[in-house]
Amino acid sequence: MNQTTSAETRTAGRHLEPVDDLDAVDALDAVDRSLARRSALRHRHAQGLSRLMDQRTDLRGVNQLADFVDDAIRWTA
């Protein structure tokens, strides 16, 4: 087998090893779980904001971003 590095560049404890396919699958599963948690959190916050804006109509106009999100939720419903 051909060596791609010289003996001088190899040091003890510092070498390249092949990555197992299981490690890659575990990493993808962790990313998928993280994305799912982030999506669920985003939906919970949007639902909470919408509920708050329904209960407290006096808050309309106080924060432009909250108004924008509330309007966007209503348009997509």
PyMOL Python script that loads the backbone (N, CA, C, O; Angstrom):
from pymol import cmd

cmd.read_pdbstr("""\
ATOM      1  N   MET A   1       0.843  -1.173   0.000  1.00  0.00           N
ATOM      2  CA  MET A   1       0.000   0.000   0.000  1.00  0.00           C
ATOM      3  C   MET A   1       0.890   1.237   0.000  1.00  0.00           C
ATOM      4  O   MET A   1       1.892   1.275   0.714  1.00  0.00           O
ATOM      5  N   ASN A   2       0.549   2.217  -0.764  1.00  0.00           N
ATOM      6  CA  ASN A   2       1.337   3.451  -0.838  1.00  0.00           C
ATOM      7  C   ASN A   2       1.062   4.321   0.378  1.00  0.00           C
ATOM      8  O   ASN A   2      -0.080   4.453   0.817  1.00  0.00           O
ATOM      9  N   GLN A   3       2.112   4.907   0.909  1.00  0.00           N
ATOM     10  CA  GLN A   3       1.956   5.832   2.018  1.00  0.00           C
ATOM     11  C   GLN A   3       1.832   7.242   1.461  1.00  0.00           C
ATOM     12  O   GLN A   3       2.571   7.638   0.560  1.00  0.00           O
ATOM     13  N   THR A   4       0.883   7.992   2.012  1.00  0.00           N
ATOM     14  CA  THR A   4       0.654   9.343   1.502  1.00  0.00           C
ATOM     15  C   THR A   4       1.391  10.406   2.294  1.00  0.00           C
ATOM     16  O   THR A   4       1.479  11.553   1.857  1.00  0.00           O
ATOM     17  N   THR A   5       1.919  10.044   3.445  1.00  0.00           N
ATOM     18  CA  THR A   5       2.669  11.014   4.246  1.00  0.00           C
ATOM     19  C   THR A   5       4.033  10.440   4.574  1.00  0.00           C
ATOM     20  O   THR A   5       4.214   9.224   4.625  1.00  0.00           O
ATOM     21  N   SER A   6       4.968  11.310   4.790  1.00  0.00           N
ATOM     22  CA  SER A   6       6.310  10.852   5.137  1.00  0.00           C
ATOM     23  C   SER A   6       6.371  10.532   6.629  1.00  0.00           C
ATOM     24  O   SER A   6       5.485  10.908   7.396  1.00  0.00           O
ATOM     25  N   ALA A   7       7.418   9.842   7.018  1.00  0.00           N
ATOM     26  CA  ALA A   7       7.573   9.443   8.414  1.00  0.00           C
ATOM     27  C   ALA A   7       7.731  10.663   9.324  1.00  0.00           C
ATOM     28  O   ALA A   7       7.366  10.612  10.499  1.00  0.00           O
ATOM     29  N   GLU A   8       8.273  11.759   8.784  1.00  0.00           N
ATOM     30  CA  GLU A   8       8.477  12.957   9.610  1.00  0.00           C
ATOM     31  C   GLU A   8       7.164  13.637   9.989  1.00  0.00           C
ATOM     32  O   GLU A   8       7.070  14.268  11.041  1.00  0.00           O
ATOM     33  N   THR A   9       6.160  13.510   9.137  1.00  0.00           N
ATOM     34  CA  THR A   9       4.905  14.217   9.424  1.00  0.00           C
ATOM     35  C   THR A   9       3.979  13.410  10.316  1.00  0.00           C
ATOM     36  O   THR A   9       3.031  13.956  10.878  1.00  0.00           O
ATOM     37  N   ARG A  10       4.237  12.132  10.451  1.00  0.00           N
ATOM     38  CA  ARG A  10       3.405  11.306  11.323  1.00  0.00           C
ATOM     39  C   ARG A  10       3.922  11.405  12.746  1.00  0.00           C
ATOM     40  O   ARG A  10       5.118  11.248  12.988  1.00  0.00           O
ATOM     41  N   THR A  11       3.036  11.661  13.676  1.00  0.00           N
ATOM     42  CA  THR A  11       3.415  11.723  15.082  1.00  0.00           C
ATOM     43  C   THR A  11       2.571  10.730  15.858  1.00  0.00           C
ATOM     44  O   THR A  11       1.484  10.346  15.427  1.00  0.00           O
ATOM     45  N   ALA A  12       3.081  10.322  17.002  1.00  0.00           N
ATOM     46  CA  ALA A  12       2.366   9.344  17.820  1.00  0.00           C
ATOM     47  C   ALA A  12       1.049   9.926  18.312  1.00  0.00           C
ATOM     48  O   ALA A  12       0.995  11.051  18.808  1.00  0.00           O
ATOM     49  N   GLY A  13      -0.008   9.140  18.164  1.00  0.00           N
ATOM     50  CA  GLY A  13      -1.313   9.575  18.652  1.00  0.00           C
ATOM     51  C   GLY A  13      -2.032  10.524  17.717  1.00  0.00           C
ATOM     52  O   GLY A  13      -3.158  10.938  17.991  1.00  0.00           O
ATOM     53  N   ARG A  14      -1.393  10.868  16.622  1.00  0.00           N
ATOM     54  CA  ARG A  14      -2.013  11.825  15.706  1.00  0.00           C
ATOM     55  C   ARG A  14      -1.959  11.244  14.303  1.00  0.00           C
ATOM     56  O   ARG A  14      -0.989  11.436  13.570  1.00  0.00           O
ATOM     57  N   HIS A  15      -3.001  10.543  13.949  1.00  0.00           N
ATOM     58  CA  HIS A  15      -3.055   9.936  12.638  1.00  0.00           C
ATOM     59  C   HIS A  15      -4.503   9.889  12.162  1.00  0.00           C
ATOM     60  O   HIS A  15      -5.435  10.026  12.955  1.00  0.00           O
ATOM     61  N   LEU A  16      -4.671   9.700  10.905  1.00  0.00           N
ATOM     62  CA  LEU A  16      -6.009   9.637  10.336  1.00  0.00           C
ATOM     63  C   LEU A  16      -6.532   8.225  10.407  1.00  0.00           C
ATOM     64  O   LEU A  16      -5.821   7.268  10.103  1.00  0.00           O
ATOM     65  N   GLU A  17      -7.785   8.102  10.813  1.00  0.00           N
ATOM     66  CA  GLU A  17      -8.434   6.805  10.861  1.00  0.00           C
ATOM     67  C   GLU A  17      -9.712   6.887  10.045  1.00  0.00           C
ATOM     68  O   GLU A  17     -10.326   7.950   9.956  1.00  0.00           O
ATOM     69  N   PRO A  18     -10.110   5.789   9.457  1.00  0.00           N
ATOM     70  CA  PRO A  18     -11.370   5.814   8.712  1.00  0.00           C
ATOM     71  C   PRO A  18     -12.550   6.025   9.659  1.00  0.00           C
ATOM     72  O   PRO A  18     -12.558   5.522  10.782  1.00  0.00           O
ATOM     73  N   VAL A  19     -13.523   6.759   9.197  1.00  0.00           N
ATOM     74  CA  VAL A  19     -14.724   7.019   9.986  1.00  0.00           C
ATOM     75  C   VAL A  19     -15.713   5.902   9.690  1.00  0.00           C
ATOM     76  O   VAL A  19     -15.983   5.591   8.530  1.00  0.00           O
ATOM     77  N   ASP A  20     -16.241   5.312  10.728  1.00  0.00           N
ATOM     78  CA  ASP A  20     -17.235   4.260  10.541  1.00  0.00           C
ATOM     79  C   ASP A  20     -18.529   4.862  10.022  1.00  0.00           C
ATOM     80  O   ASP A  20     -18.858   6.009  10.321  1.00  0.00           O
ATOM     81  N   ASP A  21     -19.246   4.089   9.254  1.00  0.00           N
ATOM     82  CA  ASP A  21     -20.534   4.540   8.750  1.00  0.00           C
ATOM     83  C   ASP A  21     -21.512   4.796   9.883  1.00  0.00           C
ATOM     84  O   ASP A  21     -22.372   5.670   9.774  1.00  0.00           O
ATOM     85  N   LEU A  22     -21.391   4.043  10.973  1.00  0.00           N
ATOM     86  CA  LEU A  22     -22.289   4.234  12.102  1.00  0.00           C
ATOM     87  C   LEU A  22     -22.088   5.593  12.745  1.00  0.00           C
ATOM     88  O   LEU A  22     -23.055   6.212  13.191  1.00  0.00           O
ATOM     89  N   ASP A  23     -20.855   6.069  12.802  1.00  0.00           N
ATOM     90  CA  ASP A  23     -20.595   7.393  13.353  1.00  0.00           C
ATOM     91  C   ASP A  23     -21.273   8.465  12.508  1.00  0.00           C
ATOM     92  O   ASP A  23     -21.834   9.418  13.048  1.00  0.00           O
ATOM     93  N   ALA A  24     -21.225   8.317  11.205  1.00  0.00           N
ATOM     94  CA  ALA A  24     -21.856   9.283  10.312  1.00  0.00           C
ATOM     95  C   ALA A  24     -23.370   9.246  10.480  1.00  0.00           C
ATOM     96  O   ALA A  24     -24.021  10.291  10.471  1.00  0.00           O
ATOM     97  N   VAL A  25     -23.928   8.062  10.632  1.00  0.00           N
ATOM     98  CA  VAL A  25     -25.374   7.931  10.828  1.00  0.00           C
ATOM     99  C   VAL A  25     -25.775   8.555  12.154  1.00  0.00           C
ATOM    100  O   VAL A  25     -26.781   9.260  12.229  1.00  0.00           O
ATOM    101  N   ASP A  26     -24.995   8.302  13.207  1.00  0.00           N
ATOM    102  CA  ASP A  26     -25.289   8.897  14.509  1.00  0.00           C
ATOM    103  C   ASP A  26     -25.235  10.415  14.434  1.00  0.00           C
ATOM    104  O   ASP A  26     -26.066  11.097  15.035  1.00  0.00           O
ATOM    105  N   ALA A  27     -24.276  10.944  13.710  1.00  0.00           N
ATOM    106  CA  ALA A  27     -24.160  12.397  13.578  1.00  0.00           C
ATOM    107  C   ALA A  27     -25.361  12.960  12.832  1.00  0.00           C
ATOM    108  O   ALA A  27     -25.887  14.009  13.205  1.00  0.00           O
ATOM    109  N   LEU A  28     -25.799  12.276  11.784  1.00  0.00           N
ATOM    110  CA  LEU A  28     -26.977  12.736  11.046  1.00  0.00           C
ATOM    111  C   LEU A  28     -28.226  12.649  11.902  1.00  0.00           C
ATOM    112  O   LEU A  28     -29.081  13.531  11.832  1.00  0.00           O
ATOM    113  N   ASP A  29     -28.351  11.596  12.715  1.00  0.00           N
ATOM    114  CA  ASP A  29     -29.494  11.479  13.613  1.00  0.00           C
ATOM    115  C   ASP A  29     -29.492  12.616  14.628  1.00  0.00           C
ATOM    116  O   ASP A  29     -30.550  13.160  14.946  1.00  0.00           O
ATOM    117  N   ALA A  30     -28.331  12.978  15.134  1.00  0.00           N
ATOM    118  CA  ALA A  30     -28.241  14.080  16.092  1.00  0.00           C
ATOM    119  C   ALA A  30     -28.654  15.395  15.437  1.00  0.00           C
ATOM    120  O   ALA A  30     -29.339  16.210  16.055  1.00  0.00           O
ATOM    121  N   VAL A  31     -28.243  15.599  14.200  1.00  0.00           N
ATOM    122  CA  VAL A  31     -28.627  16.818  13.475  1.00  0.00           C
ATOM    123  C   VAL A  31     -30.125  16.826  13.240  1.00  0.00           C
ATOM    124  O   VAL A  31     -30.776  17.856  13.418  1.00  0.00           O
ATOM    125  N   ASP A  32     -30.683  15.684  12.841  1.00  0.00           N
ATOM    126  CA  ASP A  32     -32.133  15.602  12.619  1.00  0.00           C
ATOM    127  C   ASP A  32     -32.909  15.885  13.899  1.00  0.00           C
ATOM    128  O   ASP A  32     -33.918  16.590  13.880  1.00  0.00           O
ATOM    129  N   ARG A  33     -32.436  15.335  15.003  1.00  0.00           N
ATOM    130  CA  ARG A  33     -33.112  15.595  16.290  1.00  0.00           C
ATOM    131  C   ARG A  33     -33.020  17.070  16.656  1.00  0.00           C
ATOM    132  O   ARG A  33     -33.988  17.649  17.148  1.00  0.00           O
ATOM    133  N   SER A  34     -31.873  17.675  16.422  1.00  0.00           N
ATOM    134  CA  SER A  34     -31.700  19.093  16.730  1.00  0.00           C
ATOM    135  C   SER A  34     -32.628  19.958  15.877  1.00  0.00           C
ATOM    136  O   SER A  34     -33.240  20.902  16.376  1.00  0.00           O
ATOM    137  N   LEU A  35     -32.726  19.628  14.590  1.00  0.00           N
ATOM    138  CA  LEU A  35     -33.620  20.384  13.712  1.00  0.00           C
ATOM    139  C   LEU A  35     -35.077  20.200  14.117  1.00  0.00           C
ATOM    140  O   LEU A  35     -35.858  21.148  14.054  1.00  0.00           O
ATOM    141  N   ALA A  36     -35.449  19.004  14.527  1.00  0.00           N
ATOM    142  CA  ALA A  36     -36.823  18.749  14.966  1.00  0.00           C
ATOM    143  C   ALA A  36     -37.137  19.529  16.243  1.00  0.00           C
ATOM    144  O   ALA A  36     -38.222  20.095  16.378  1.00  0.00           O
ATOM    145  N   ARG A  37     -36.176  19.558  17.185  1.00  0.00           N
ATOM    146  CA  ARG A  37     -36.387  20.334  18.419  1.00  0.00           C
ATOM    147  C   ARG A  37     -36.532  21.813  18.116  1.00  0.00           C
ATOM    148  O   ARG A  37     -37.390  22.488  18.685  1.00  0.00           O
ATOM    149  N   ARG A  38     -35.689  22.321  17.213  1.00  0.00           N
ATOM    150  CA  ARG A  38     -35.732  23.738  16.853  1.00  0.00           C
ATOM    151  C   ARG A  38     -37.065  24.089  16.195  1.00  0.00           C
ATOM    152  O   ARG A  38     -37.641  25.141  16.473  1.00  0.00           O
ATOM    153  N   SER A  39     -37.550  23.212  15.330  1.00  0.00           N
ATOM    154  CA  SER A  39     -38.825  23.439  14.657  1.00  0.00           C
ATOM    155  C   SER A  39     -39.980  23.426  15.659  1.00  0.00           C
ATOM    156  O   SER A  39     -40.873  24.270  15.593  1.00  0.00           O
ATOM    157  N   ALA A  40     -39.957  22.467  16.583  1.00  0.00           N
ATOM    158  CA  ALA A  40     -41.006  22.392  17.603  1.00  0.00           C
ATOM    159  C   ALA A  40     -40.992  23.635  18.485  1.00  0.00           C
ATOM    160  O   ALA A  40     -42.048  24.161  18.837  1.00  0.00           O
ATOM    161  N   LEU A  41     -39.811  24.103  18.840  1.00  0.00           N
ATOM    162  CA  LEU A  41     -39.701  25.306  19.664  1.00  0.00           C
ATOM    163  C   LEU A  41     -40.231  26.530  18.923  1.00  0.00           C
ATOM    164  O   LEU A  41     -40.922  27.365  19.507  1.00  0.00           O
ATOM    165  N   ARG A  42     -39.905  26.631  17.635  1.00  0.00           N
ATOM    166  CA  ARG A  42     -40.384  27.748  16.827  1.00  0.00           C
ATOM    167  C   ARG A  42     -41.914  27.753  16.777  1.00  0.00           C
ATOM    168  O   ARG A  42     -42.543  28.804  16.902  1.00  0.00           O
ATOM    169  N   HIS A  43     -42.505  26.574  16.593  1.00  0.00           N
ATOM    170  CA  HIS A  43     -43.963  26.477  16.540  1.00  0.00           C
ATOM    171  C   HIS A  43     -44.599  26.811  17.883  1.00  0.00           C
ATOM    172  O   HIS A  43     -45.639  27.469  17.934  1.00  0.00           O
ATOM    173  N   ARG A  44     -43.970  26.354  18.983  1.00  0.00           N
ATOM    174  CA  ARG A  44     -44.492  26.669  20.316  1.00  0.00           C
ATOM    175  C   ARG A  44     -44.468  28.166  20.579  1.00  0.00           C
ATOM    176  O   ARG A  44     -45.428  28.721  21.114  1.00  0.00           O
ATOM    177  N   HIS A  45     -43.380  28.819  20.206  1.00  0.00           N
ATOM    178  CA  HIS A  45     -43.278  30.266  20.421  1.00  0.00           C
ATOM    179  C   HIS A  45     -44.295  31.018  19.570  1.00  0.00           C
ATOM    180  O   HIS A  45     -44.924  31.963  20.044  1.00  0.00           O
ATOM    181  N   ALA A  46     -44.458  30.607  18.328  1.00  0.00           N
ATOM    182  CA  ALA A  46     -45.430  31.259  17.454  1.00  0.00           C
ATOM    183  C   ALA A  46     -46.844  31.070  17.990  1.00  0.00           C
ATOM    184  O   ALA A  46     -47.650  32.000  17.964  1.00  0.00           O
ATOM    185  N   GLN A  47     -47.145  29.866  18.475  1.00  0.00           N
ATOM    186  CA  GLN A  47     -48.465  29.602  19.034  1.00  0.00           C
ATOM    187  C   GLN A  47     -48.687  30.435  20.299  1.00  0.00           C
ATOM    188  O   GLN A  47     -49.768  30.986  20.503  1.00  0.00           O
ATOM    189  N   GLY A  48     -47.662  30.521  21.142  1.00  0.00           N
ATOM    190  CA  GLY A  48     -47.778  31.330  22.354  1.00  0.00           C
ATOM    191  C   GLY A  48     -47.969  32.803  22.042  1.00  0.00           C
ATOM    192  O   GLY A  48     -48.763  33.479  22.696  1.00  0.00           O
ATOM    193  N   LEU A  49     -47.249  33.304  21.049  1.00  0.00           N
ATOM    194  CA  LEU A  49     -47.393  34.705  20.657  1.00  0.00           C
ATOM    195  C   LEU A  49     -48.787  34.965  20.107  1.00  0.00           C
ATOM    196  O   LEU A  49     -49.403  35.982  20.425  1.00  0.00           O
ATOM    197  N   SER A  50     -49.278  34.060  19.294  1.00  0.00           N
ATOM    198  CA  SER A  50     -50.617  34.215  18.724  1.00  0.00           C
ATOM    199  C   SER A  50     -51.675  34.200  19.823  1.00  0.00           C
ATOM    200  O   SER A  50     -52.607  35.003  19.800  1.00  0.00           O
ATOM    201  N   ARG A  51     -51.535  33.296  20.777  1.00  0.00           N
ATOM    202  CA  ARG A  51     -52.475  33.234  21.898  1.00  0.00           C
ATOM    203  C   ARG A  51     -52.429  34.521  22.717  1.00  0.00           C
ATOM    204  O   ARG A  51     -53.471  35.053  23.101  1.00  0.00           O
ATOM    205  N   LEU A  52     -51.237  35.016  22.980  1.00  0.00           N
ATOM    206  CA  LEU A  52     -51.090  36.256  23.747  1.00  0.00           C
ATOM    207  C   LEU A  52     -51.732  37.436  23.018  1.00  0.00           C
ATOM    208  O   LEU A  52     -52.427  38.247  23.629  1.00  0.00           O
ATOM    209  N   MET A  53     -51.495  37.525  21.712  1.00  0.00           N
ATOM    210  CA  MET A  53     -52.059  38.635  20.943  1.00  0.00           C
ATOM    211  C   MET A  53     -53.585  38.548  20.889  1.00  0.00           C
ATOM    212  O   MET A  53     -54.255  39.578  20.810  1.00  0.00           O
ATOM    213  N   ASP A  54     -54.149  37.325  20.931  1.00  0.00           N
ATOM    214  CA  ASP A  54     -55.610  37.172  20.989  1.00  0.00           C
ATOM    215  C   ASP A  54     -56.156  37.618  22.330  1.00  0.00           C
ATOM    216  O   ASP A  54     -57.207  38.255  22.394  1.00  0.00           O
ATOM    217  N   GLN A  55     -55.452  37.290  23.398  1.00  0.00           N
ATOM    218  CA  GLN A  55     -55.914  37.617  24.737  1.00  0.00           C
ATOM    219  C   GLN A  55     -55.715  39.094  25.076  1.00  0.00           C
ATOM    220  O   GLN A  55     -56.544  39.698  25.757  1.00  0.00           O
ATOM    221  N   ARG A  56     -54.630  39.660  24.606  1.00  0.00           N
ATOM    222  CA  ARG A  56     -54.289  41.041  24.962  1.00  0.00           C
ATOM    223  C   ARG A  56     -54.255  41.907  23.715  1.00  0.00           C
ATOM    224  O   ARG A  56     -53.187  42.131  23.144  1.00  0.00           O
ATOM    225  N   THR A  57     -55.397  42.390  23.291  1.00  0.00           N
ATOM    226  CA  THR A  57     -55.473  43.218  22.083  1.00  0.00           C
ATOM    227  C   THR A  57     -54.785  44.561  22.287  1.00  0.00           C
ATOM    228  O   THR A  57     -54.433  45.229  21.314  1.00  0.00           O
ATOM    229  N   ASP A  58     -54.587  44.969  23.553  1.00  0.00           N
ATOM    230  CA  ASP A  58     -53.905  46.234  23.815  1.00  0.00           C
ATOM    231  C   ASP A  58     -52.415  46.179  23.455  1.00  0.00           C
ATOM    232  O   ASP A  58     -51.763  47.220  23.374  1.00  0.00           O
ATOM    233  N   LEU A  59     -51.873  44.982  23.239  1.00  0.00           N
ATOM    234  CA  LEU A  59     -50.467  44.852  22.867  1.00  0.00           C
ATOM    235  C   LEU A  59     -50.230  45.099  21.381  1.00  0.00           C
ATOM    236  O   LEU A  59     -49.087  45.273  20.957  1.00  0.00           O
ATOM    237  N   ARG A  60     -51.275  45.116  20.605  1.00  0.00           N
ATOM    238  CA  ARG A  60     -51.133  45.352  19.158  1.00  0.00           C
ATOM    239  C   ARG A  60     -50.537  46.744  18.952  1.00  0.00           C
ATOM    240  O   ARG A  60     -51.024  47.725  19.514  1.00  0.00           O
ATOM    241  N   GLY A  61     -49.490  46.818  18.150  1.00  0.00           N
ATOM    242  CA  GLY A  61     -48.829  48.085  17.866  1.00  0.00           C
ATOM    243  C   GLY A  61     -47.664  48.404  18.783  1.00  0.00           C
ATOM    244  O   GLY A  61     -46.950  49.379  18.550  1.00  0.00           O
ATOM    245  N   VAL A  62     -47.457  47.606  19.819  1.00  0.00           N
ATOM    246  CA  VAL A  62     -46.358  47.862  20.750  1.00  0.00           C
ATOM    247  C   VAL A  62     -45.026  47.397  20.153  1.00  0.00           C
ATOM    248  O   VAL A  62     -44.016  48.093  20.257  1.00  0.00           O
ATOM    249  N   ASN A  63     -45.034  46.231  19.536  1.00  0.00           N
ATOM    250  CA  ASN A  63     -43.823  45.662  18.964  1.00  0.00           C
ATOM    251  C   ASN A  63     -44.117  45.262  17.523  1.00  0.00           C
ATOM    252  O   ASN A  63     -44.992  44.434  17.270  1.00  0.00           O
ATOM    253  N   GLN A  64     -43.394  45.844  16.592  1.00  0.00           N
ATOM    254  CA  GLN A  64     -43.669  45.601  15.177  1.00  0.00           C
ATOM    255  C   GLN A  64     -43.391  44.159  14.777  1.00  0.00           C
ATOM    256  O   GLN A  64     -44.109  43.599  13.948  1.00  0.00           O
ATOM    257  N   LEU A  65     -42.364  43.552  15.352  1.00  0.00           N
ATOM    258  CA  LEU A  65     -42.041  42.167  15.009  1.00  0.00           C
ATOM    259  C   LEU A  65     -43.151  41.233  15.493  1.00  0.00           C
ATOM    260  O   LEU A  65     -43.542  40.311  14.777  1.00  0.00           O
ATOM    261  N   ALA A  66     -43.659  41.468  16.705  1.00  0.00           N
ATOM    262  CA  ALA A  66     -44.753  40.642  17.219  1.00  0.00           C
ATOM    263  C   ALA A  66     -45.990  40.801  16.338  1.00  0.00           C
ATOM    264  O   ALA A  66     -46.677  39.819  16.055  1.00  0.00           O
ATOM    265  N   ASP A  67     -46.275  42.011  15.909  1.00  0.00           N
ATOM    266  CA  ASP A  67     -47.407  42.236  15.011  1.00  0.00           C
ATOM    267  C   ASP A  67     -47.201  41.503  13.692  1.00  0.00           C
ATOM    268  O   ASP A  67     -48.129  40.884  13.172  1.00  0.00           O
ATOM    269  N   PHE A  68     -45.994  41.569  13.152  1.00  0.00           N
ATOM    270  CA  PHE A  68     -45.688  40.910  11.885  1.00  0.00           C
ATOM    271  C   PHE A  68     -45.869  39.395  11.992  1.00  0.00           C
ATOM    272  O   PHE A  68     -46.488  38.780  11.123  1.00  0.00           O
ATOM    273  N   VAL A  69     -45.332  38.796  13.055  1.00  0.00           N
ATOM    274  CA  VAL A  69     -45.443  37.347  13.242  1.00  0.00           C
ATOM    275  C   VAL A  69     -46.893  36.942  13.426  1.00  0.00           C
ATOM    276  O   VAL A  69     -47.340  35.951  12.849  1.00  0.00           O
ATOM    277  N   ASP A  70     -47.635  37.704  14.228  1.00  0.00           N
ATOM    278  CA  ASP A  70     -49.050  37.404  14.449  1.00  0.00           C
ATOM    279  C   ASP A  70     -49.833  37.489  13.141  1.00  0.00           C
ATOM    280  O   ASP A  70     -50.667  36.627  12.864  1.00  0.00           O
ATOM    281  N   ASP A  71     -49.578  38.503  12.345  1.00  0.00           N
ATOM    282  CA  ASP A  71     -50.249  38.626  11.048  1.00  0.00           C
ATOM    283  C   ASP A  71     -49.868  37.493  10.108  1.00  0.00           C
ATOM    284  O   ASP A  71     -50.716  36.971   9.384  1.00  0.00           O
ATOM    285  N   ALA A  72     -48.595  37.111  10.116  1.00  0.00           N
ATOM    286  CA  ALA A  72     -48.145  36.024   9.248  1.00  0.00           C
ATOM    287  C   ALA A  72     -48.818  34.715   9.628  1.00  0.00           C
ATOM    288  O   ALA A  72     -49.189  33.933   8.753  1.00  0.00           O
ATOM    289  N   ILE A  73     -48.978  34.467  10.920  1.00  0.00           N
ATOM    290  CA  ILE A  73     -49.650  33.253  11.366  1.00  0.00           C
ATOM    291  C   ILE A  73     -51.107  33.271  10.930  1.00  0.00           C
ATOM    292  O   ILE A  73     -51.638  32.252  10.489  1.00  0.00           O
ATOM    293  N   ARG A  74     -51.739  34.402  11.047  1.00  0.00           N
ATOM    294  CA  ARG A  74     -53.151  34.485  10.643  1.00  0.00           C
ATOM    295  C   ARG A  74     -53.316  34.275   9.141  1.00  0.00           C
ATOM    296  O   ARG A  74     -54.285  33.650   8.712  1.00  0.00           O
ATOM    297  N   TRP A  75     -52.396  34.782   8.344  1.00  0.00           N
ATOM    298  CA  TRP A  75     -52.490  34.624   6.888  1.00  0.00           C
ATOM    299  C   TRP A  75     -52.259  33.194   6.462  1.00  0.00           C
ATOM    300  O   TRP A  75     -52.798  32.770   5.440  1.00  0.00           O
ATOM    301  N   THR A  76     -51.469  32.428   7.213  1.00  0.00           N
ATOM    302  CA  THR A  76     -51.183  31.049   6.815  1.00  0.00           C
ATOM    303  C   THR A  76     -52.203  30.066   7.367  1.00  0.00           C
ATOM    304  O   THR A  76     -52.217  28.905   6.957  1.00  0.00           O
ATOM    305  N   ALA A  77     -53.049  30.497   8.279  1.00  0.00           N
ATOM    306  CA  ALA A  77     -54.036  29.588   8.891  1.00  0.00           C
ATOM    307  C   ALA A  77     -55.178  29.282   7.964  1.00  0.00           C
ATOM    308  O   ALA A  77     -56.087  28.536   8.329  1.00  0.00           O
TER     309      ALA A  77
END
""", "prot")
cmd.dss("prot")
cmd.show_as("cartoon", "prot")
cmd.util.cbc("prot")
cmd.orient("prot")
